[in-house]
Amino acid sequence: MDIAEQSYLISGGTADPLLPHLLQAIDKATAIQMAVSFTRMSGLRLISSALEEALARKVPFEFLTSDYLDVTEPAALRRLMLLHEAGADVRIHACHNGGAFHTKAYIFIRNDREGIAFIGSSNLSESALTQGIEWNLCIDSCQTPSAFVQACTSFSQLFNKTTTLGLSWDWIEQYEQRRVPIELPDSEIPPPLPAPHPIQERALEALRDSRNNGLQRALVVMATGVGKTWLAVFDILRNGFGRVLFVAHREEILSQAASTFLTVNPRMKVGFFHGNEKSEDADILFGSVQSLGKKIHLKKFDRTAFDYIVIDEFHHASAASYQNILNYFTPSFLLGLTATPERSDGRDIEAFCDNNVAFRFDLTEAIEAGRLCPFTYFGIYDRHVDYELIPWRSRRFDPAEIETAFETQARALQIFEEWTEKGQSRTLGFCVSIHHADFMASFFSGKGVKAVSVHSKSMVRRHDAIDRLSNGLLQIIFCVDLFNEGVDIPGIDTVLMVRPTESPVVYLQQLGRGLRLKDGKERLVVIDFIGNHRSFLQGPQALFGLQPGSPAFVDALKSFQKGTFALPPGCKLHMDLEVIDVFKKMTRINRNPNRIYEYLSELNGRRPTALEMSHYGITFAAIRRTHGSWLQMLYAKADLEPDIFQQLFSHIGFFREMEKTALTKCFKLITLEAMIELNGFMEPPGTAILADKALAVLLRRPVLLHDIHAKFAPHEKIRFSKADEWHRYWLDNPVNALIGGNLSGRKQKQNVFFSVADGKFVYKNPVAPEAQELFESLLQEIVNCRLVGYNPAVAKIQAVVCKLIRSGTAPIIKLNDSLRPVLPKGETSIRINGNLYTARFAKIAVNVIQNEAGENIIADILRNWFGPQAGMPGEIHQVRFVKKDKEWRLEPVQIQPVESASAPGAITHTARFVTDPPVEQRFKTCVPFYTLKAAAGNFGLDTGLPFNGEPAGWVLIDDTKPDMFVLQVLGKSMEPLIPDGAYCLFRGGSALGGSRNGRTVLVQSSGIFDPDTESSFTVKRYRSIKKEDPETGWRHSQIFLESVNKDFKTIQLDPENKEDFAIIGEFVRVLPEPET
């Protein structure tokens, strides 16, 4: 029996609240009408999810509220505007000129004639819906049809009265200005606004550094669940950016992002640009790429209309619609957000943020830092399906045939048995289709399991299923893709993958449903069914960042079999032997252009790009030897239609020349990219416009600015003070080269494809309109590939300094992002200590250095230089790549107490004592100095003031952060990292969050006493050993304080006596001795 049929009177309180009745009625309604005098955020939040689902089902929704007594919150009205954008008709009954409005009615129509209504005393607030003593009469059309019809008629009359107004952003702003807020009970006081957590603070600092270094685009790679959208909000508000554009590929994401922005700043005026809604004048515009990416819509905006642009789910960035947006707008800053830097179809997307990965915090790091829960992964061999017999087209299996293969009793029984043995209490199962989800739910239900399927056609709604799963009324939800994005379900403790993986991106999204933290949840169990097809390689790719077919993938398989595969703390990995065999078979690749092309085509379900081919060592030179050009290879592989190929073949000379043209500078490539962004191959631009656009492209890639003549520094001011000179410079260099000014004779006629006519830069061979998109796409591929392989002014950069990091338990070399183009790509011979080795340069790191026997000895080399702590967090270990006589060499960098300004990539910091700085400067430009002299020996002497007292003075430094302070460190145990007597910068507070393992910290202990003062301080490297605990998940079994100088003994602390010691600061760096 329905809840609403149990009684005509709903009496409220905790025994009979109105909320469950409303949620059930919303789920069953085919039309919804609500009229409430007061609307509060606390109440709207409780039914928003159900209303959004109803609107997604195209359920008509009419909502009427009022400004009576100024109780309705402006923040709630702004949230209602988001529902309006989704299709709701929201109106206001205006009372500010007199009159009252006490209506509280919730009407739900089913099948046009039937329905139910709740009319009584409950406004839309948390108290009224959940715990307040409120009486509401239930009117059921089946019991009292005339009363129900009267309620519907009365609502319609009220909703359409002349005193009602359509809700708008302007009306909300006027209401907020005249409103006199009332005093609220505690239950209605809004929760405090969220603040950035420590990981987001680090990302915010990285974005600030990018802008300070002149970068105009940045990519942030952040694991699902860590807060990418919140990061964008904090960065925008903290730095005072003006108009903002937020772009995503799904309207649901846009709506959730708008809700996030309004949570932090309710006064923002937001607008949407998607479907039938085409706002243009909002403070923050949320645009779907499908609408905004059309050139006809882009032309409605000035190119500089937005100060800050956010591209969410940036792994889609190589799609034409995203490219249109990226190439059209010129914001002050553009931020790309993604959980994985690998595009879902395999395309490299870092180039679209000018190869600036400002911050990376992947799944492993998130688990290590305690932001996501550990997982136990089971790779189960899917023994009842032969995937090689199922047709594979366009990156997916034939839908009908795979559905038939999946819906067998034998396969369902295997899944059930594995889940029964390994699953926990709350499971989310991902299926290949709606019919498959229904089949699995029916099979599990037949085995006595509380299971449902949830999808767009199911009777059970998503929010209701989540509630029932959270409350233990369900054990498992089977779905297709309804839970991939935008759903936060912390209680999920098991993810069941019973479908092929569409992409690493989708895999991470599905996995992320279960990685959220929750009290009492120790770990996530992942049960992944893996079959005999290359598509299943994408799961490990997503989990562990391993490119299928790459040497690192093969190495990972070997280390797994040896039991040495590195996992995040608390994580476990189990794979059936058949799965290992499948993976080995799939990763054997014959590395010639044809085989690599076929391999990538099969893996990704579409033809590869030139850049992807280059990642596997296939150069344009190799392609020309086998096919003549990249264009001809695409045609030979049947990836170009004959008619389009014929149109493009008329440009074959141009494409070939761009593949091989000599590059003493990057200017030719930059000019080509500028032409694409200006639509210059169809509408020739003036040379001054071309030069300005080329400058904009260069400014997005600061590493390429090395190629510009020194007279133009600082480059950011060229437009304002040297625009004419810059125009002439560009004419004299790439323009002159491209029009053949440096050539003569017959060669000039063959290899010149541009001219200057009437002050415009003209491509001499017209591009057919129907071939334009593909022409520009292929040219952009060539440009991207050659820019990635281009070494800007190598002679000017003699060495590149990189730092060491840890990958699992082994040290590796993290490459310098800003100077990455200078370094080689792929496998490269490198000389170390006089001997020749082979180093593998990946996108972000060198993680393999092989000797002649093929053994990876990178860890041995780095530990030999820096000791067993090489690459540990908190350490300052650096190496230098040097190119000399056409040979790359690797050598350690000896860290000095104060970095030298002359060292490549070094930063010089200054410090100066100030005795009594103005209050407004304290903790902003200067930090406190305490005369406490921390020991870098054994525990030392406290000769000064405690931290809660007044500091002895202040030190002016150039990069303050919250909770910083300065101490003098005595002793030699931390040399050479910290010299005896050095003044050191520490940071406490939020910097101490997350794992401390490997960090250099300031420790106070009451368990080891100094005989004079009975207080003790020391600076050491912190190391702990953890073990599993049945109650808390893990606990410290041992804690060590280690010295850098091995002449000093390690101090061991007792983790059971936590009250005996405290970590009060983390070492940041050694300061030059402060000037007085």
N, C-alpha and C positions, 0 to 999 in steps of 0.2 A: 504494500500500500504506500502511496506517495506520502511524504511528510505533510503536505498541505491538506490531505484528506482526513487527517487524524483529529482535527479540531477546527471549529470556526473561529476560535479566539486564540491568538498567539500572545501569551502573557509576558514574554520578555524575561529578563534576568538570565542568569547562566543556565537555568533549567530549560528554558524554551526561547532561545534567542531568535531573532528574525533572520539573521544572515544565512543559515542553511536553507531556509525556505526560498530566499531570493536566488541563491546559487543554483538550486535545483530547477527553479522556474526559468531562469535565464537559459539553462542548457536545453530545455524543451521548447522554448518559445520560437515562433515564426515571426513575431513582431513584439517590440518592447516599448512601453510608455512609462515614464517616471515623472512625477512632479513633487519636489521637496522644497520647503522654504529655505532650509539651510544646507549647504554643501561644504563638508570639511574634507581635507586631504586624508585624514585618518579613516574615514568611511569609504571614500572613493577608491582608496588603495585596495580595500578588501574585495571589491567586485570588478576592478579594472580588467584583470586577466580574463574573467568569464565574459565580460562585455566585448573585449577585443576579439575573442574567439567567435562570438556571435556575429560581430561585424564582418569578420573574415568569411563567415558563412552567408553573407549578404542579408542578414536579418535587419529589417528596418528598426531604427532606434530613435525615439523622440524623447528629449530630456528637457525639463523645465525647472529652473530654480529661480531664486530671487536675491535682491540686495537688501531685503528686509532686516532692519536693525544692524546692518553691516556685519552679520555673523558669517556669511559665506566668505571663504578665504579666496583671495586672488590666486594663490598657488593652485587651489583646486580648480578654479576656472581655467587656468592655463592648461592643466591636465585635461580638462574637458575639451579644450581646443584640439588636443591631440586626437581625442575620440572623434571630434568633428572632422578632422583631416581623414580619418578612417571611414567616414560615411555617416556619422551620427548627426542628427539635426538638434542642435543645442540652442535653447532660447532663455532669455531672462525676463522675469516679471518685474518691471521697474517699480520700486516703492519709494524712492528717495524723495519724491515730491508729496508724499502722503499716502495713507492707506496701509493695509496690513496684508500679509500673505502667510497663512498657516497650513497650507496643504501638504499632506504626506501621503502619496499614493504611488503604488508600484503595480503596474498592470502588464500581464503577459498573455499574449494571444497565441492560440495554437490552431492552425488550419483554418484561419479566417473567422470561424464561428465560435469555437470553444476557447476557454482560457481560464485564468485565475488572477485575482487582484488582492493586494494587501493594502488596506486603508486604515490609518490610525494615527499614532503619535510619533513614529520613528522618523527622524531626519536622517540624512546621510552622514553619519559620524560613527566612529568605532564604538563609542559608548552605547549609542542608540541601537546598533545592530548586534551587539555581542553580550552586553552585561546590564545595561540600564533597564529599569522597570518601565517597559513601554507596552501598551496594549495596541494590537493591530488585528483588525477583523479580516478574516479570509473569506473572499467571495468567489465561489466556484461556479462557473457557468453551467455545469451539469446539475447543480443543486438549486441555484437561484439565477436562472438565465436573465431575467429582467433586470435584476440588480447589477449584473455584470455589464449588460448592454448600456445601462444608465451611467456606470462608471466610465466606460469607454467614450460615450457621447459627451459627458461632462468634461473629460480630459481634452477632447478635441476642441470643444468650444473655448476652453481656457487657453489651450496652446495657441490658438489662432486669434486671440483677442488683440486689439490694436495696442494694448499696453505691453505686449510682449515684444521683445527685440531679439534679433539674431545675435548670438554671442560673437564678439570680434576682439582682436587684440587691442584695437583702439578703445573699445568700451572698457575692457579690463584695466587699461592704463588710467583712464579717467576715474573709474571706480576706486582704484587704489589711492589716487591722489586725494579724493574727498572722504575716504573711509576713515572712521574712527574705530580702531580695533577694540573689541571688548576684552575684559579679563577672563582668561580661560581656566577651567579646572585642570588639574594635573594630567588627567587622561587625554586631554586635547592639546597639550603643549607639544609642538613639533619636535622630533628628535634632533639632536645636534647635527650640523652639517658634517659630512665625512671629510677627512683630511688624507693626504697622500701617505701610504705606508712606505717603509724604508726602501723597498725595491722601486716604487714609483718615484721616490725622491732621487734615487740614483739615475733613473731614466730622465727625469726633468733636468738634472745637472748635465747629462750628456747632450740633451737637446739645446740647452743654453750654450754649451761649448761649441756645438755645431754652428750656431748662429754667430757666436763670437769669432769663429774661424772663417766666416764669410760664406758658409754653406747655406743654400736656400732650400734644399730638399733633404729629408732624412727619412730613413726607414727604421722602425722599431719592431723587432721580432720579440714577441712576448707570449708565453704559453697561455693557452686558454684557461681562464679563471683567475688570472693575475690582475686584470683590470686595464685593458688597453683603452677603452673608451673613456674611463675615468682619467687616465693619463692625459689624453687630449684635452679634456675639460680643464684640468689643473694647469696645463701649460698655457692654454689660451687666457684663462682668467689671471693667472699669476703674472703674465707679461703684458697684459693690457691690450691685446690685439683687438682690432675693430671688427669689421664684418667677417663672418666665417661661413665657409661652405663645407658641409659634411656630406660625403658621397659614399653610397653603398649600393649593393646589387639587389637588396630585398627591402621591401617597404617595412617589414617587421623590424629589421635592424634599424632603419631610420627612426621609427617610432620609439624604440627603446633608447636610442641615442638621444633623441629629443627629451625623453623623460629624464635621462641622466643629467643633461645640461640644465634642465629646469630645477632639478633637485638641488643643485649647487647654487644656481642663480635664478630664482623664480621670476625675476623681472625681465629676463630676456624675452625679446619678441622673436618667436620662431616661425618659420614658414616651411612649406614643402613644395617640391617641384617633382611631381610624379603623377602618372595617370591623368586625371582630369584637373588636378590641382597644380597651378603654375604660379606660385607666389614669386615675387622678385624683389620685394623691399624689406625683407626680414633682417633682424640683426644676425641671426643664424639661419641659414637656408639648408634644409636637409633634402638632398636631391638623389633620385634614383639614377643610376648610370644609364638605364634604358631610355629615360626621357632626356636627361641633361646631356648625354653623349651624342645626341643628334645635332649636326651642325646648324640646322635651322633654329634650334633652341639656343645654342651657344651664342648666336649672333644677337640675342636679346640683351646680352650682358657686355659691359666693357671688359677688356682683357684684365684690367686692374681692379675689377669690382670687389674682389675679396682680398683681405689682408692675410688670411690664414685658411688653408684648405686641408681638410683631413680626408684621406682616401682609405676607407676601412676595407678589410679583406683584400689587402694590396696584392695578394697572389694572383688576382684577376687582371693585373695592370697591363698585360700585353695585349688584351683584347682591344679591338678597334675603337669601341665606344669609350673605354678608359683612355686610350691614346688621344682621342679627340679632346677630352677634358684636359689631360696633362699638357698637350701641345698648345691649347688655346689660352688658358689663364696664366697670368704672371703675378702670383701672390708674393708677399714678402717672405712667406714660409709655407712649405708644403710638407705634410707629415703622412707617411704611409704606415699603416698598421697591419700586422699579420701575425698569426701564430706559427707560421712556417714560411721561410723565404723561398720555398719551392712552389711555383705556380701549380695549380691543380692539373694542368695539362703538361707539366714538366718544364715550362719555359722559365728561363732565368729572368727574374724581375728586379734584381738589385740595380741594373742599369737605369731603370726608370726613376730611381731616386739618386741618380748620379753616383752610384756605387758607394753611397754613404750610409752604412749600417751604423747608426748612431748608438744603438743599444740593443743588446741581445740577451734575453733571459729565457732560455728554452725550458723544456719539460724537466730535464735533469736538474738544472739549476733551481727551478721552482720547488722541486721535491727536496733538494739539499737544504734550501733556505726555510723549509717548513711552510711554504705557501700552498702546496698541494700535498695530498696524502700519498704514501708509498703504494706501489702496486705489486701484485704477484701475477705474472703473465703465464698463461698456458697456451702453447701453440699445438692445437690438436689436428691430426691428419684427417681430412674429410674423405674417409675411405669409401663412401657410397656414391660419389659423383666423379665421373671422368670428364673433367673440364675440357680436355682436348677434343672431345666429340661435340662440344657446344659451339656454334658459330660465334665469333668475336668480331663485332663491327662498331666503329666509332666509339672506341674506348669502353664498350660494355658488351656483355653476353646477350644473345638473342633473348628478349624478355619471355616469350612464350615457352621456349625450350628450357630455359633455366628454371622457370617456375615449375614445369613438369618434373624436372630432375630433382628439385628440392622437396616436393610434396610427396614423399614416400614414407611409409611407416618405418622402414629400416633406418633412414637418415634421422628422422624425428626421434627414434628411440636412442640412437647414439648421442644425440644432443641432450636428451633428457637424462641419460645415465651420467654423462660428463658433468652436467649442471648439478645433479643430485649429489655427486661426489665432491665437487669443487666449489659450487656456488654458495652464497651467503643468504642474507634475509631479504634484500631489496634489489631486484634485478631489472635491468633494461636490456631487452633483446632487439637487435636490429636485423630486419628481414629485407628480402629483395623486392617484395611487392605487397600490395594490400591483401591479395588473396593468400599469399604465403604467411603474412602476419596472422590472418584469421585461422589458417590451418594450424599454425604452431600453438596459438592460444587454445584452440579446441583440443589439440593433442595433450597439452599439459593439463588442461582442465579435466580431461578424461582420466588422468593419472592422479587426480585429487589435489592438484596444485591450484591455488587461487591466482588465475591468470586471465588477462584481457588483452585484446588488440586495440590499439588507438591509432586512428588515422582520420583523414578528412571525411570519410564516409561512415565512421563508427558511431554507435549510439553513445558510447562513453566519451566524454569530452576530456581534453588533455589535462586541464586544471583539476578536474574531479579525480582522474586516475592518479595524478601526483599526490593529492591529499590522501587518497585511500592507501597508496603505497607507503606514504610517510607514516600513516597511522597503523600500519600492520594489517590492514584489511585486504591487501593484495601482496602477492609474493613476486610477481613478474608482469611487466608490461612489454608486449611485443609491438613494434612500430616499424615504420619505413624510414621516413626522414623528418617527421614532425618534431623530433626532439634534437635534431642536429644543431640548431642554433637558437640562441635567445631564451633558453630555459635553464633555470638554476635549480638543481635538485641535489642538495648536499647529501641527502640520506642514501642515495644510490651507492651500494657497496659491491655490486657485481655488474659487469657489462658483458653481454653475450653476443658475439659477432657470428651470425649464422648466414652471412651474405658475403659476396666478394667485395673487396675494397674498391670504391670508386676512385679515390685519390688519397694522397697523404693528408690533404687538408680536411676532407670529410672524415677520415679516420680519426684525426686528432679532435675534431669537433665532437664526434660520438664518444670517444674515450674521455673527453673532458667533462661529459655529464657525470662521470663517477669520481673524478679526482678532487672534487671540492672537499674541504675540511668540514668535519662535524664532530661534536662531542660524542665520544664513545665509538667512533669509527676508526679502526686501526689501519685498515688498508683497503684498496680496491682490488678485486679479483677480476682479471680479464680472461675470458674463455674465447679464444679466437680459432675458428675452423678454417684450415688452410688447405687449398687444393693444388693440383698439378697445373698451374698456369702462372705466367709472369705477373699478372695483376696482383697476386698475393704478396709479391715482394714489397708492395707499397706500405704494408703494415709496419714491418721493421724499419723501413725508410722513415716513416713518421715518428715512431717511438724513439729511435736511436740516431736519427740524422744520417743514415747511411744511404748513399745513392746506389740503386740497384746496378749490379754489374761492375761497380767500382772496386779497385783493389782493397779499399777500406772495408767493403762489404765482405769480401773473401777473407780478409784478416779477422773480421769479427766472428765469422763462422768457425774459424780455426780456434780462436780464443774461447769461444763458447764450449767447444768440444773438450778443450783442455781444462775448463773450469776457471779460466782467468778473465772472462769477459767482465768489464767494469760496469756496475750498475749504480744508480743513486742509492743513498743510505736506506736500508729497510726494504729494498726491492728484490724480487726474486724472478728468475726466468726459467721456465721448463718448456722444452719442445720435444715432440715425438721424433724418433729417429727418422721416420719417413719424411717429416717436414725438413729436417736437415738435408736429406738426400735431394728433395725437390729444390731447395734453395741452391745447393751446389750445382745441380744440373742447369738451373736457370741462369747462373752467373758466369757460365763459360762463354766468352765472346771472342770471335776472331776479329781482330782490330784492323779491318780495312774499310774504306769508305762505304762500300756496298753493304757489308755485314753490319756495320754500326748503324747505318741508315735504317736497315730492316729491323734491327733490334729495337731502336728507339721508336720506330713506327708501331711495332707490335706492342711495346710496353705502354705507350701513351695513347694509342688509338688514333693518331694523326701524324702527319709528317713532321720530322724534327726541324728545328731552326738551325741556321748556320752556327750560332753560338753554342747550342747544345752539342753539335758535332765537334766543335773545337774543344769542349770539355772532355771528350774522349780521344783527343789528340789528332783529330782530322782537320787539317788546315785547308785554306783555299787552294794552295799549291797542290796538295794531294788530290783535291776534287778536280782541278783543271787537268791533271794527268789522266784521270779516269773518264771524265765527262766533258771537259772543255770549259765549264763554268758551273756555278751554283744553279743558275737558271736552267741550264741544260740537264743537270742532274735531276732537278725536280720534274722536268718533263719526261726524262727517261724512266723515272719511277712512277709515272702516271699520276702525279700529284698536281699537274696543271692541265686544264682542258686545252685541246688542240687550238681552238680559236683564240683563247687568251694567250696561249704560248706564242702564236704567230704575231699577235700585237706586241707582246713584250720582246720577241726576238729581234724586232727592229731596233731595240735598245741594247743588243747583246754586247756591242763594243764598249758602251758606257759601263755596263755592269762589270765586264771583265777588267776594265781599266780601274774601276773603284776597288776591285778585289786585290789588285796588285800594285797600285800606284805608290811610288816612293813617298815616305812620310818623314821629312826632316822636322816637321812640326805637325800639330794636330789640326791646323787651320782648314785644310780641305774638308776633312770630316765634319768639323763644326759648321762649315758653310753649307754642306749638304743637309745636316740636321736642321739648320735654320730655314733652309728652303722648304723642307717638309712641314715644319711648324707654321710657316707663313703661307702654305698652299701655293708656294712659288713655282712649282712645275706646271700649274694651270694658269696662275695669274702672276706674271713676273713682277717681283717687287723692285722698288727703287733701291739703288745701291746703298743709300744712307739707311734705309729701313733694314736692309739685309745686314749691314754692319752692326746696327743696334741689336737686332735679334741674335746675331752671333755672339755679341758681348754677353747678352743674357744667358745664353747656353754655356758660355765659358765660366761665368760667375757661379753657375750651379756646380761646376767641377773645379774647385780651387787647385787641385793638383795639376791641371792643365795650364794654369796661369803662368807656370814656369816658362812657357813658350813665348809669352808676350814680352816685348822690349821693356827694359827697366824704367824707361822714361814715363811709362803710363801708371806707375804705382803712385798712390793706392788705386787699385782697379775700380773700387766702388764709386769713385768720384769722376770717372771718365765721362759719364753722360752729362755731368754738370759743368765740367771745366775744360774738357778736351774732346768734345763730341766731334768737331770738325777734323781735328788731327787724327782721331781714331778712324773716322771715315776714310781719310786718305791712306792711313796705314793699312786698312783692310783692302782698299783698292790696289795698293802696291804689292800686297802679298798674296792671299789666296785667290782673290778675284783675278789678278793679273796672271797667276799660274793657271787657273782654270780656263781662261780664255786664250791660253797659248802664248802669252807674252814672253815666256821663257824658252819657247821652242822655235824651230825654223824648218823650212823645207817641207818635204813630203810628210815627215813625222808629225808636223804641226797639223796638217789637214786630217790625219788619221785619228789623232787622240785629243781633239778639242771638241768639247760638247756644249760649251757655253759661249755667250757673247754679251757685250754691253751695247744696248741700243736705246737711245733717248733717255739715258740715265737709269735704265732698268737692266737687271741681271736676268738673261733669258736662256733657258734651256732650248737648244736649237732644234731638237727633234720632238715635235709635239706629242704629248701623251694622250691617247684616246680616253675620253671620259669614263668609259666602261672598264678600262684597265687601270685607272688612277689608283684605286685603293691597293691593288696588288703590287703595282709598280712602287708605290711609296713604302709598302710593307717590306718588300724584298730589299729595297735600298736601305731602309732602317736596319734590317738584319745585318747587312754588310757593314754599315756604320758602327753598330753596337759591337759586332765581333772584332772589328779592327781597333776600335777604341779600347776595348778590354785588353787587347794584345799590344797596345801602343805604350812605349816607354817614354814619357815626356822628359826631354832634356836630361837623359841619363848621365851625360858628362857633368851636369851640375850637381847631381845627387850621387855622391861617391859611396854612401853607406846608408842603410836603413836599420834603425834600431827597433827591435820588437821585444815584447815581454813574454815571460813564461807563464803558463797557466796549467791547471791540472785537467786531464781528461780521465775521469775515474781515478785511478791511483797513480797514473803515469804522467810525468811532465811532458808538455808539448809546447810549441812556439806559436803564439797568437800573432798573426800578421798585422802590421800597422795599417789600419783602414785607409787613412788619407794618402799613404804612399803605396798602396797595393798595386796600382798599375805599373810601378817601377820594377816590381819583383817578377820573376818568371812564373810560368803557369805549368802545372802538371809535373812530370818527372824531369828532374834537372840534375846534372852532375854538379857536385859541390865539394870543395876541398876543406877538410877539417884537420887541424893539427898536422898538416903536410900530407895527409892521405886523401884519396878520392873516394867519395861515396855517392849514392843516388838519393836525393831528397824529393819528397812528394809535396808540391805546393798546391794545397786545396784552396777553397774560397777564402777561408778565414784563418787557416792555420797550417803549419807543417807538423804532421803527426807521424810521419814515417821517414826515417833515414836508414837506408839499407847498406850493408857491406857487400862484398863480392859474393858471399854465400846466400844473399837474399834475406838475411835476418834483419829485423827492425831493431836497431840499437840506439834509437833516439834517447830513450830513457837513460841508458848507460852513459851516453855522452854528456847529457845535461846534468846528471847526478855527479859525474866525475868533476864537472866544473863548479857546481854550486852545492853539492852535498845532498843528503837524503830529502831535504825539504824543498828541493828544486820545484818551482812552480806552485808552491802552496799559497793559498790566499793570505794576503798580508805581507808576503815577501816581495822584495824589489829585485827580481832576477831578470836580467836583460841580456840579449845576444845581438850581434851586429852582422847583417849580411853586407858583404863588400864585393863590388865587382871590379876586378883588376885584370887587365890584359885578356879581356873577353871571358874571364873565368869567375864564377861565383865562389866566395869563401864565407865560412861561418866562424865567428870567434866570440868568446864571452866578453861582456862589458863589465869592467870593474866599477862597481857602484861607489861613488864618492859621497861623503856626508852632505855636500851641497852640489846640486847638478851644475855642470858647466854650461854656460850659454853657448859655447862653441860646439858642443856635442850635437850631432844630428837629432832633431826632435826634442832637444832638451828645453826645459822651462826654468827660468831664473826667478826665484822667489826672494823677496826682501822682508826684513823684519826690523822694527825700531821700537824701543821702549818709549812709552808716554806715561806720564805720572797721573794726570787727572783729565782724561778726555771728557768731552761733553756727554751727557747721558744718552743723547740720541745717537751717538757714534758707537756706544758700547754694544758688543756682540754683533755689530754690523760691519765696521771697518777695523775694529780691534777686539782682541780676546783677552781674558784675564790671565795673569801670570801669578802662580803660587810659588812660594819659596820652599814648599815641600820638595825635597831632593830625592826623587825616586832612584832606587838602586838598580844597576844592571850588573849585579854580582849575585850574591845571595840576598836574602831579605835585608832591606836597608833601613836607614834612620829617618824618622819623621822629625825634621827640625823646624817646621813652619806651621802655617795655619791649616786647619781642616777646611774641606771644600765648602762647608756651609758658612764660613767666615768671609771677611772682606779679602779680596786679592791683594797681594803686595804691590801690584802694578798692572799695567796693561801693555800689550804688544800690538803694534800696528802691523798688519799683514795684508796681502793683496787678494786673498781668496777665502774670506771667512765663511763659515757655515755654522748652523746652530750647534750649541753644546760644545764648542771647541775651547781648549785651554792650553796653556804652555807650562811645562815643567822642565827643570834641569835634571838630566839623567847621569848618575855617577856610576863608574865601574866599566869593566872591559868585556863583560860576558856577551854583549850584543854587537861587538865589533866584528866585521867592518860596517854593519848596518847602522849602528848607533855608536859613534866614538865616545870615549870617556869624557864626561863634562858637557856633552852636547845639550843644547836647548831643543826640545822636541815639542811638536804640535800633536795634541791628542784630541779625540772627539768622544764624548760620552753620549748619554741619552739614547735617541733613536738609532744611532750608529751601532749600538751593541746588539741589535736584533739579529735573528737568524743564527746560523751555525757560526761558532767562534773558531772552529778547527783550523789550525794553520795561521791564525791571525796573531799579530804582535799586540799584546795588551798590557795595560797597567793593572796590577792586582794588589789589593790590600788584604792582609791576613792577620787575624787576631790569634791564630794558632801557633805562629812562630814569632816570638817576641824579641825586640831589641832591649837589652838590659837597662838602658837609660830611660826610654820613653814608652815602652810596652806597646808600640804600634809599628807596623811593618808594611813596606811597599816594595814592589819589584816590577821591572819590565821584562817580559819574556814572551816567547812564542807559545801559544796555548795549543795543546793537543789532548784529545780525549778519546777514549775507547768506549763504545756503546754496546749494549746487549739488549736483546728483546726482553720485555717485561709483560706478563699476562694482563696486568692491570692498566698500565700507562702506555703500552706499546713499545717503549724503550726507556732505558735509563743509563746514566754514566756508570761504568764499572771502574774506570781509572781516569784520573786527570793529571797531566804532566805540564810543567812549565819548563820549556827548553831554552837553552842558550844557542846563539849562533856560533860563538867562540867555543870550540869543543874542549877547551881546557877547564871549563866550568861544568859542574855536575847538574843534572836535571833534578828539579824539585818535584816531588809527588805530593798531591793533595788528596784528601779523603773526600770523595763525592758524597758520602753519607753525612758529613758534617758541613753542610753548605753555609751554616751560620758563621763558620770560622774564616771564610774568605769571600771577597766580592770582586768582580770585574768592574772597574770604575772608568775605564777609558780604553780606546783603541788607538794605537800609534798611527799617525798620518804620515809624518815625514820629519826629518831633521831640518831645523831652521839654521840659517847663518846666524852667528852670534848677534843678538839684537844690538843695534846702535843705541846710544843713550842720547 
